[in-house]
Amino acid sequence: MEMIWFALLAVFFNAFMARYFAASTADGPLGIRPNRFYMALGAACLILVSGLRNNIGDTYLYMHSYRVEDFSWSSVLQKDDIGFNLFQMLLKQYTEDPQLMIMLTALVTNALIIIVFCQYSRMIELSLYAYITTGSFIVSMNGIRQFLAAAIVFTATRALLEGKWKIYFAIVIFASFFHQSALIMLPIYFLVRRRAWTLTTMLLLSLGILIVVGYNYFSSALFSIIENTQYSGYRSFQEGGANVLRVIVFVIPLVIAFLGKDKLRRLFPGGDVIVNLSLVGAVIMIISTQNWIFARLGIYFSLYQLILLGWVIKLFREKDQRLMYIAFIGFYFLYFFYENVIVLDIRYASDYIRWPF
């Protein structure tokens, strides 16, 4: 975990400096452009720690598969998620080392996420701090293909906010070639492009609660639908539900956003869409308390919640913002320690970097 702690400190510091030395701009909702030098340093820390690992989640399986698979055109075309397999086929023309595949995936995933944060997160250091402390960074090293797809979809944020559905749909469909679950974001376009905290909000939350109460019926129907797809194996998934504490962590920013909804609309005109995306993610997290596999879908929405986290401090009175900033840092630090050290006991390993270097 030492390298993860190092990444947390280095990324937060550089992102804070990037905002401190930001330049004014009339482009976008922020009014500022984070300093590129410090953002590049922060991004490099994330990418190197992620890209040089050889464990965490499915990393070993991806590396083993890269070594032994025959990525011929015939095999690639027969498999699902053709985009990722095509990427591996092309890469294997140049190297047999799977570490480069891990590095390039980490580079693209984290770079895309940081670029969008720079455009839409008012306090980018908090978004990146939460990216690590809420576990999203570690999940990106586990569900490699799906998080890559989520990062690609994330780049369509501007198209989503501006109602450019052709661009948005094209990006989502492209992302689905890396993980088919990205297609869930197509109907989401029509659901979230509306004012937050309306009847739709209540219906969404009610739906989540109803699914939890009637989970046995819901799961039977869902798994029957996906029975003949690549996700049919999830029917036998028996690792229990997501931690309730994770759901609480996901919901807290939404509670603050609700209490400060009018101020958020003044500060961030596109905030309603981001709030609605976070709400959908919260509903999915509520459902995932019954079966953890549903939290996988939450990956697509967690990134928007991180944008929201970059605004919540600004919703408090100015005299309270410093205290809430410190409280934010402390709360997410404790959650990160509990979840990843006490509960999951995450161990980081690399053939290239070791603490203390």
N, C-alpha and C positions, 0 to 999 in steps of 0.2 A: 504493500500500500504506500510505501514511501514516495514512489514516483507519482502516484495519484495525488498525494498531499502536495508534493512539489508543484505539480501542474495547477492545482487549485490556487496556490499562493501566487505563482508566476502569472497565471492568466488573469486573476483578479487585479493584481498590481498593474499590469500593463494595460488592461482595459480601463482601469480607473484613470491612469495617466493619459490614455487616449481621449477620454472625455474631458479631462482637466485642460488639455492642450487642444481641444477641438476648435475647428474654424467655423465661423458663422456661414450659413448658406440659406438661400431661399428655396432650395429644392427639397421637397419632402416635408413630412410633418414635424420633424425634429427641430429644425432651425439651426442645427449644428451638424458638422461632419467630423466624426472621431478622427484623431490624429492617425495617419496611416502607418507611420513608423512603429508606434506602440502597438497598434492593432496587429501588425505583421509579426511582432515579437510574441504577442499573446497567442496568435494563431499557430505560430511555429511550435510553441510549447505543446499545445493540444495535439497537433498533427504528429510530432515526433514521439510523444508518449504513446499515442494510439497506434501509430504506424510501425513502431519497433517492438511491439509486444509479441509474445508467442503463446500466450494463454488467454484466459478469460472467456467464459462461455463457449461458443462454437468455434473459436479461433483455430484451435488445433484441428478440428474436423475440416474446416475450410482449407487449411494448409496441407493436410494430408490428401484431400481430394484433388487439390491442384497438382500435387506430385504424381498421383497415380492415374488420374483421369486422362483419357485420350480425347482431347478436344478437337475432334474432326468435325467437318461441316455436318455430316450425317448425325453424329451424336448430339451436336448442339441443337440442331433443328428438331430433334425428337424430344428434347427436354423442355420443361416449363421454365419460365423466367429467362427467355432466350438472350436478353440483353446482357445479363451478368455472365452467362456462359460464353457469349461471343467475346466479351471483354477478356475473359480468361484465355480463350483460344488465341486471340491476337497477341496477348501479352506473352503467352508461352512460346511464341515464335522467336522471342528475344531472350527469354530467361526461364530456367527451370526452378528458380528460387521463389518460393511462395511468399517470402517476406516482402518482395516488391509489390505483389498483389495486395497484401495487407496495407502497405504504405500508401499506394495509390488510392485505395478505397478510403482510407483515413483522410487523405489529402482532399479528395473531392467532397466527401461528406462534411467534414468540419469547415472547409473553406466556404462552401455554399451557405451553411448555417450562419457563419459569422458575417458574411456579406449581407444577409437579410437583417440580422440584428443591427448592423451599422445603419441600415435604412429606416428601421422602425422602432428600435428600443431606445427610449429616452435616457435610461441609465444602463448603458450596455454592460458595465461591470457587474451589475446585479443579475442581468440575464445570463451572462456567462458563468457567474458564480453559481446560480441555480442550475444551470446546465450540468454542472459537475455534481453539486450537492444533492439534487433530486434524483440522481442516478442515471440521467439521460446519457451522459458521456460514457458510462460503463455499459449501458444497454447498446450504445452504438458499436461497442467492441464485441457484442454478443450476437445480436441480430443484424449482421453486416449488410445483407442484401436489403432487408426491409428498411433499415435506417438510411441507407443510401437512397432508396426510393423516396422515403419521407423528405430527405434533404432536397431532392430534385423537385418534389411537389412544393416544398417550402419556397422555392424560387419563384413560384407563381403567385406569391402574395400580392404583388402590385396589380397583377391582372385581376385577381380576385377582388381587391378593394375598388378597383376602377371599373369593374363590370365588363372586362374584356374576356368574354367567355370563350372565344375561339382560341386565344392564346393559352388561357387556363386549361382548357380541355386538352389541347395539344401537349402541354407539359405533363399533365397527369397521365395521359395515355403513354407517353414516352417513359415515364417513371414505372408504369406497370410492366414494362419489358424486363425490369430488374426485380420487381416483386408484384405479383398480380393483385395483392390486397390494396395497392394504391388506387384501384378503380373505385373504391368506396368513396373517394374524394370527389367523384363526378356528381352524384346527387347532392352531396354536401354543399356544393356551390349554390343551389337553389334554397337550401335550408338556412344558411347563415347570413345571406345578404339581406338582412332586415334589421330593424331596431331591436336592441337587446331588452330583456326584462319585460317582455310582453306575454300574451297568452301562449305564444309558441314556446317561450321559456318554461312556463308552468307545465305545458304538455310534455316537453322533453324530460323534465325532472320526474313527472308522474310516470312516464313510460319506464324510466330507469328503475323506479321503486317497484312498479308492477312486475317487471321482468325478474327482479330479485325475489319477490314474493312467490311468483310462479315459475321459478327457474327450471324446475324439472320439465315442465311442459315446453317452455321456450327452448331449452337445450335440445330436447328430442326433435323438435321441429327444425331447428337450425342444422343439426348434424345430419338430418335426413336430406336436407337441401344440398349440403356439401359432400354427400357420401361418395360421389364419383369424381371428386376433384382431388388436387394434390394436398388439400387440407383435411381429407377424411380421417387421417391418423389422429387428429386432435380429439376425436370422440373418446379415445382411450386415455387421454391426458388425465393423470390422477395426482397432480401435485398441489391440490387445494387452491384456495382463493388468494387474491392479493391481500396484503396487510392493510387493515383498516386505517392504520396511521398514514399510509401512502395516500389513501383517499382523502383524509383530512388535509394533508399537505397540498393536495391538488385543489381542494375546495376553498381554502383560506383566501387566496388572491381573488377569487370570484366574490366572496363575501365583501371584501374591501371594495372591489369594483362596483358592486351593487350599491353600497353605501355612498360611494362617490361618483355615481353614474353621470350626474349632470356635469360635474367638473371634468370627468374623463372625456365627455363629448366635446367640451370646449377646447381641451388641450389636444385631443387626438381625434379628429373627425372620423377616422376609420375604426375607432375603438369598438364600436358595436359589433362589427364583423369578427374582430379578434376575441371579444367576450363570448360571442355565440360559438365560435370554434372551441374555446376553452370549456364552455358549458357542455358541448357534445362530448368532449374528452372526459369531463367529470361524470357524465352519465355512464360512459363506457367503464370508467374506473369503479363506479358503484356496482355495475354488473360483474366486473372482474373479481369482486370479493367472493363470488360463488365459484368461479373457475379462472385461474390466473391467465389462461391463454387469451382471454378477451383483452387483457392489458396490452397485448401485442398491437391491437388496433389503435390503442391510445397513443402509440408512438407518433402517429400523424398529427395528433392534436396537442401533444405536450410541447411541441416547438412554439405553437402560438401562445400557449400559456406562459412560456418564457418571455415572449414579447410583452405580454400583459404585466408580468412581474417587473419589467423595466419601467413601468408607469405608476405602479401602485403607491410608491413613496410620495409622488407628486400629488396624490389625492388627499393627503393629510394637510392640516394647517401648516404654514411655513415654519412656525416655531416648534412644531412637533416632528418635523421631517428628519432631523438629525437623530432623535431618539428612536424613531421607527426604523431608520437605516441601520442603526446598531442592533436593534432587536431582530431585524431581518437577517443580518449576518449571523447572529448568535443562534437563532432558531434553526436555520438551514444547516449550520455547522453541526449542531447537536443531532439533527435528523440524519445527516450524512454519516456521522460517526456510529449512530445506533444501527442504521440500516446496513452499512457496508463493512463495518468492523465487528460489531457484536452479532448481528443476525446472519449476514452472508459470509463474513470472514473472507473478504476478497483478497486474493494474493495476485500481485503483478509480477510477471516474469518477462525477461527480455535477454536475447543473446548479445545485445549491443549496448544497452545502458543499464547501469546498476547504481544503487545508492550506496555511498555518496560519490558516485561517478568514479 
